């Protein structure tokens, strides 16, 4: 069983995001990624979403443009009890030497401390132990990608 910390650097290779800090949150069912300027479109009869992210906390640069197939729209209740309909995408996550597909909802996380939240539904397919006293167990930012 792999141990991870309460926060980890991750890589989202299909979205061309080489490194983003994620909070591991077993209290959240769904994972969430900071996204803005969302545009929905169809390409080859496949619904897609184009969006932009700021991968670094409290910074507006760099800006990364992402495109992903739109899996569905889903109602999500945030930690403050507010309901919001969010786009859902599925993409690969790399965390250290581990890699697996996860679902991510797209939402504005500008006011949040972490640009990405990794919820328990993304964690259940891997045998992971979360050590709340540790951070970046699987490597620092320069080891990502």
Buried (B, 14 or more C-beta within 10 A) or exposed (E): EEEBBBBBBBBBEBBEBBBBBBBBBEEBEBBBBBBBEBEEEEEEEEBBBBBBBBBBBEEEEEEBEBBBEBBEEEEBEBEEEEEEEBBBBBBEBBBBEEEEEBBBBBBEBEEBEBBBBBBBEBBEEBEBEBEEEEBBBBBEBEEBB
